């Protein structure tokens, strides 16, 4: 009877301990997050550069007066179509006309002086040197007249080709400086080429070369893709934006675009870079070239690491750096993970 009374509490104690052990195992199982892991493999990929910009034509003209003066008229507005040789703007002619008249009068006087010197030389009153000096004075006056007549001709602005007025900078009554752009015009003749002007970051500019091919999408033509080629790279950064400009020459086929349309381009650079390829679903919080992924080295715990994204294509993310020394990357289940998570591999 004593033994029975002693064994009964012991059995109850063991049962209680066994229950706690089972509960602990159940809690651990509940905290374990099922994930899929794939090995991290090195890979090489073509650098893909993404950029956006506005459509324009290859030939852009910044039209200005050769001399300064008060603007008399600007005969076009932004967006207007213009024809080659069309008069676009004029300066008030009073000042330049007075200059031409003044130089003409100087030429008339120089010619009279030269004729007088010749007559005096025949009478042996003037010397040969005086005649030669008078002749030089005539030549100088004629050159001055040609100069002011040339300036008078360029006190008017004519369209150098068929095209569109992109921007009007001045208006009638304003003072225009010599050489200061008054109108910006894009040529749009049958022979002109369409270009997409894009801004590039330093790294993207460095890996691109002339002749690299691109796929271009224009918002005005949804669902259509056009082929392009890098035709020009600027050698200086834009002082305002800090980006480097590049031009992509685009073939539109039968489509008729317009200046100022917005487009995006995926440009394939010539060289390839070594890195890693992972499923696109593995990326977390991607922002530009940076992103985060969860990696595992022991198949039991995970770690969140920052990676540099080289490019993304066909649901595959090419990683330039950040995965060195790690064995596996989480390809499914990442949204439920944290640095303290215990995982189980599905």
C-alpha positions as CSV (number, residue, x, y, z in Angstrom):
1,X,0.0,0.0,0.0
2,X,2.9,2.3,0.8
3,X,4.6,1.6,-2.5
4,X,1.4,2.3,-4.4
5,X,1.0,5.7,-2.6
6,X,4.6,6.5,-3.5
7,X,4.4,5.6,-7.1
8,X,1.2,7.5,-7.8
9,X,2.8,11.1,-7.3
10,X,5.8,10.0,-9.3
11,X,3.7,8.9,-12.3
12,X,1.8,12.2,-12.2
13,X,5.1,14.1,-12.2
14,X,6.5,12.2,-15.1
15,X,3.2,12.8,-17.0
16,X,3.4,16.5,-16.4
17,X,7.1,16.7,-17.6
18,X,6.2,14.7,-20.7
19,X,3.4,17.2,-21.5
20,X,5.7,20.2,-21.2
21,X,8.3,18.5,-23.5
22,X,5.6,17.9,-26.1
23,X,4.3,21.5,-25.8
24,X,7.8,22.9,-26.3
25,X,8.3,20.8,-29.4
26,X,4.9,22.0,-30.7
27,X,5.9,25.6,-30.1
28,X,9.3,25.1,-31.9
29,X,7.5,23.6,-34.9
30,X,5.1,26.5,-35.0
31,X,7.9,29.0,-35.1
32,X,9.7,27.3,-37.9
33,X,9.0,28.8,-41.3
34,X,9.0,26.6,-44.4
35,X,11.1,28.0,-47.3
36,X,12.6,27.0,-50.5
37,X,16.4,27.3,-51.0
38,X,18.4,27.2,-54.2
39,X,22.2,27.2,-54.4
40,X,24.0,30.4,-55.2
41,X,25.8,30.0,-58.5
42,X,28.2,32.4,-60.2
43,X,27.0,33.6,-63.6
44,X,27.9,36.1,-66.3
45,X,25.4,38.4,-67.9
46,X,25.2,41.2,-70.5
47,X,24.9,44.6,-68.8
48,X,21.4,46.0,-69.3
49,X,21.0,49.8,-68.9
50,X,17.6,51.3,-68.5
51,X,17.1,55.0,-69.3
52,X,14.3,57.4,-70.3
53,X,14.1,60.7,-72.1
54,X,12.3,62.7,-74.8
55,X,12.2,62.3,-78.6
56,X,13.8,64.8,-80.8
57,X,15.5,65.0,-84.2
58,X,19.2,64.6,-84.9
59,X,19.6,68.2,-86.1
60,X,18.7,70.9,-83.5
61,X,19.4,74.5,-84.4
62,X,19.7,77.3,-81.9
63,X,18.8,80.3,-84.0
64,X,20.0,83.8,-83.1
65,X,20.8,87.2,-84.5
66,X,24.5,87.9,-85.4
67,X,24.2,91.4,-83.9
68,X,22.4,92.8,-80.8
69,X,19.4,95.0,-81.0
70,X,15.7,95.4,-80.1
71,X,13.5,92.6,-81.4
72,X,11.0,93.9,-83.9
73,X,8.9,90.8,-84.4
74,X,8.9,87.0,-83.8
75,X,6.7,85.5,-86.4
76,X,6.3,81.9,-85.0
77,X,5.2,80.2,-81.8
78,X,6.3,77.1,-80.1
79,X,5.1,74.0,-81.9
80,X,4.7,75.7,-85.3
81,X,5.8,73.9,-88.4
82,X,8.2,76.0,-90.5
83,X,9.6,75.6,-94.1
84,X,13.2,76.1,-95.2
85,X,13.9,79.8,-95.9
86,X,10.8,81.0,-93.9
87,X,11.3,84.4,-92.1
88,X,11.1,83.7,-88.4
89,X,12.2,86.9,-86.6
90,X,13.6,90.4,-87.2
91,X,15.4,93.2,-85.4
92,X,14.5,96.8,-85.6
93,X,16.4,98.1,-88.6
94,X,17.0,101.7,-87.6
95,X,20.4,101.2,-85.9
96,X,21.9,98.8,-88.5
97,X,20.6,100.9,-91.4
98,X,22.3,104.0,-89.9
99,X,25.5,102.0,-89.6
100,X,25.3,100.9,-93.3
101,X,24.6,104.5,-94.4
102,X,27.5,105.8,-92.3
103,X,30.0,103.3,-93.8
104,X,28.7,104.1,-97.3
105,X,29.4,107.8,-96.8
106,X,32.9,106.9,-95.6
107,X,33.5,104.9,-98.7
108,X,32.2,107.8,-100.9
109,X,34.7,110.1,-99.2
110,X,37.6,107.6,-99.5
111,X,36.9,107.3,-103.3
112,X,36.9,111.1,-103.7
113,X,40.2,111.4,-101.8
114,X,41.7,108.7,-103.9
115,X,40.6,110.4,-107.2
116,X,42.0,113.7,-105.9
117,X,45.3,112.1,-105.0
118,X,45.6,110.6,-108.5
119,X,45.0,114.0,-110.2
120,X,47.5,115.7,-107.9
121,X,50.0,113.0,-108.6
122,X,49.6,113.6,-112.4
123,X,50.4,117.2,-111.8
124,X,53.4,116.2,-109.7
125,X,51.8,117.8,-106.6
126,X,51.1,114.6,-104.6
127,X,53.6,111.8,-104.0
128,X,53.2,108.2,-104.9
129,X,52.9,107.3,-101.2
130,X,49.9,109.7,-100.8
131,X,48.2,108.0,-103.8
132,X,48.8,104.5,-102.3
133,X,47.5,105.6,-98.9
134,X,44.4,107.0,-100.5
135,X,43.9,103.7,-102.4
136,X,44.3,101.7,-99.1
137,X,41.6,104.0,-97.5
138,X,39.2,103.0,-100.3
139,X,39.9,99.3,-99.8
140,X,39.3,99.6,-96.1
141,X,36.1,101.5,-96.5
142,X,34.8,98.8,-99.0
143,X,35.6,96.0,-96.5
144,X,33.8,97.9,-93.7
145,X,30.7,98.3,-96.0
146,X,30.7,94.5,-96.7
147,X,30.9,93.8,-93.0
148,X,27.9,96.0,-92.0
149,X,25.9,94.8,-95.0
150,X,26.5,91.2,-93.9
151,X,25.4,92.1,-90.3
152,X,22.3,93.7,-91.8
153,X,21.5,90.5,-93.6
154,X,21.7,88.5,-90.4
155,X,19.5,91.0,-88.5
156,X,16.7,88.6,-89.7
157,X,16.4,84.9,-88.8
158,X,15.3,82.4,-91.5
159,X,14.5,78.7,-91.0
160,X,17.6,76.7,-92.2
161,X,15.4,73.6,-93.0
162,X,11.9,72.2,-92.6
163,X,11.0,71.5,-89.1
164,X,9.3,72.5,-85.8
165,X,9.8,75.4,-83.4
166,X,10.6,73.7,-80.1
167,X,11.1,76.7,-77.9
168,X,10.7,80.5,-78.2
169,X,13.0,82.4,-75.8
170,X,12.4,86.0,-76.7
171,X,9.5,88.3,-77.8
172,X,9.0,91.5,-79.6
173,X,10.3,94.6,-77.8
174,X,13.0,92.7,-75.8
175,X,16.7,93.3,-76.3
176,X,18.5,90.4,-78.0
177,X,22.3,90.0,-77.5
178,X,24.5,88.9,-80.4
179,X,24.6,85.1,-80.6
180,X,22.0,84.6,-77.9
181,X,19.5,81.9,-78.9
182,X,16.0,83.3,-79.7
183,X,14.4,80.2,-81.2
184,X,15.2,76.5,-80.8
185,X,14.3,74.5,-83.9
186,X,14.4,70.8,-84.7
187,X,14.7,69.7,-88.3
188,X,12.0,67.2,-89.3
189,X,12.5,66.6,-93.0
190,X,12.2,63.2,-94.7
191,X,16.0,62.7,-94.3
192,X,16.2,63.7,-90.6
193,X,16.7,60.9,-88.0
194,X,14.8,60.6,-84.8
195,X,16.7,60.3,-81.6
196,X,15.8,59.6,-77.9
197,X,17.9,61.8,-75.7
198,X,18.4,60.1,-72.3
199,X,20.3,60.9,-69.1
200,X,22.7,58.3,-67.7
201,X,24.5,57.8,-64.4
202,X,28.3,57.6,-64.3
203,X,28.5,53.8,-64.2
204,X,25.9,53.3,-67.0
205,X,27.6,55.9,-69.2
206,X,31.0,54.1,-68.7
207,X,29.8,50.7,-69.9
208,X,27.9,51.9,-73.0
209,X,29.6,52.3,-76.4
210,X,28.5,53.7,-79.7
211,X,26.7,51.0,-81.6
212,X,25.1,49.3,-78.6
213,X,21.6,48.2,-79.5
214,X,18.5,49.1,-77.6
215,X,14.8,48.3,-77.4
216,X,12.7,51.4,-77.1
217,X,9.1,51.9,-76.0
218,X,7.2,55.1,-76.6
219,X,4.2,56.0,-74.5
220,X,2.3,57.2,-77.5
221,X,2.5,53.8,-79.2
222,X,1.4,51.3,-76.4
223,X,2.3,47.7,-77.0
224,X,4.9,48.5,-79.7
225,X,8.7,48.2,-79.5
226,X,11.2,49.9,-81.7
227,X,14.8,49.2,-82.3
228,X,17.5,51.8,-81.5
229,X,21.2,52.2,-81.5
230,X,23.5,54.4,-79.4
231,X,24.7,57.1,-81.8
232,X,26.3,59.7,-79.4
233,X,27.7,60.0,-75.9
234,X,28.3,63.3,-74.3
235,X,31.8,63.9,-72.8
236,X,30.6,66.2,-70.1
237,X,27.9,66.0,-67.4
238,X,24.9,68.3,-67.5
239,X,25.6,71.1,-65.0
240,X,22.0,71.0,-63.7
241,X,21.1,67.3,-63.4
242,X,24.6,65.9,-63.1
243,X,23.8,63.1,-65.6
244,X,25.5,62.3,-68.8
245,X,23.5,62.6,-72.0
246,X,23.4,60.0,-74.7
247,X,21.5,59.8,-78.0
248,X,19.7,56.7,-79.3
249,X,18.9,56.7,-83.0
250,X,15.5,55.0,-83.4
251,X,13.9,53.4,-86.4
252,X,10.1,54.0,-86.4
253,X,9.2,52.3,-89.7
254,X,5.8,53.5,-90.8
255,X,4.9,55.3,-87.5
256,X,5.0,59.1,-87.3
257,X,6.3,60.3,-83.9
258,X,6.4,63.9,-82.7
259,X,9.1,65.9,-81.0
260,X,8.8,65.8,-77.2
261,X,7.2,62.3,-76.8
262,X,8.4,60.3,-73.8
263,X,10.2,57.0,-74.2
264,X,12.1,54.4,-72.2
265,X,15.0,52.3,-73.5
266,X,16.7,49.1,-72.5
267,X,20.2,49.2,-73.8
268,X,22.4,46.1,-74.0
269,X,26.1,47.0,-73.3
270,X,28.9,45.4,-75.1
271,X,30.7,43.8,-72.2
272,X,29.6,41.1,-69.8
273,X,30.2,41.1,-66.0
274,X,30.7,38.2,-63.6
275,X,28.2,37.9,-60.7
276,X,25.4,35.7,-59.6
277,X,21.9,34.9,-60.9
278,X,18.9,34.3,-58.6
279,X,15.1,34.2,-59.1
280,X,13.5,37.6,-59.3
281,X,11.1,36.5,-56.4
282,X,14.1,36.3,-54.1
283,X,14.5,40.1,-54.1
284,X,13.2,42.2,-51.3
285,X,12.9,46.0,-51.1
286,X,14.6,46.6,-54.4
287,X,15.3,50.3,-55.0
288,X,17.2,51.1,-58.1
289,X,20.5,49.1,-58.1
290,X,20.2,48.0,-54.5
291,X,18.1,45.3,-53.0
292,X,17.9,42.7,-50.2
293,X,17.7,38.9,-50.1
294,X,17.7,36.2,-47.4
295,X,20.6,33.8,-47.5
296,X,21.3,30.6,-45.6
297,X,24.6,28.8,-45.0
298,X,23.4,26.0,-42.7
299,X,19.9,25.3,-44.0
300,X,18.5,26.1,-40.5
301,X,18.9,29.9,-40.1
302,X,18.8,32.9,-42.4
303,X,20.5,36.2,-42.8
304,X,19.3,39.3,-44.6
305,X,22.0,40.8,-46.9
306,X,22.2,43.8,-49.2
307,X,23.0,43.1,-52.9
308,X,23.8,45.2,-55.9
309,X,21.6,44.5,-58.9
310,X,23.3,44.4,-62.3
311,X,20.2,43.8,-64.4
312,X,16.8,41.9,-64.4
313,X,15.7,39.9,-67.4
314,X,13.2,36.9,-67.9
315,X,12.3,36.7,-64.2
316,X,16.0,36.4,-63.3
317,X,18.0,39.0,-61.3
318,X,21.7,39.3,-62.0
319,X,23.5,40.3,-58.9
320,X,26.9,42.1,-59.2
321,X,27.9,41.8,-55.6
322,X,26.7,40.9,-52.1
323,X,26.3,37.1,-52.3
324,X,30.0,36.2,-52.0
325,X,30.7,33.5,-49.5
326,X,27.0,32.4,-49.1
327,X,25.7,29.0,-50.0
328,X,21.9,29.3,-50.5
329,X,19.4,32.0,-51.2
330,X,15.7,31.8,-50.2
331,X,13.6,31.6,-53.3
332,X,10.1,31.2,-51.6
333,X,8.9,32.3,-48.2
334,X,11.0,35.4,-47.9
335,X,8.2,37.8,-46.8
336,X,7.6,35.8,-43.6
337,X,11.3,35.8,-42.5
338,X,13.3,37.9,-40.1
339,X,16.9,37.7,-38.9
340,X,15.8,35.4,-36.0
341,X,13.8,33.0,-38.1
342,X,14.3,29.3,-37.9
343,X,13.6,27.6,-41.3
344,X,12.7,24.3,-42.6
345,X,13.4,23.5,-46.2
346,X,10.5,22.3,-48.3
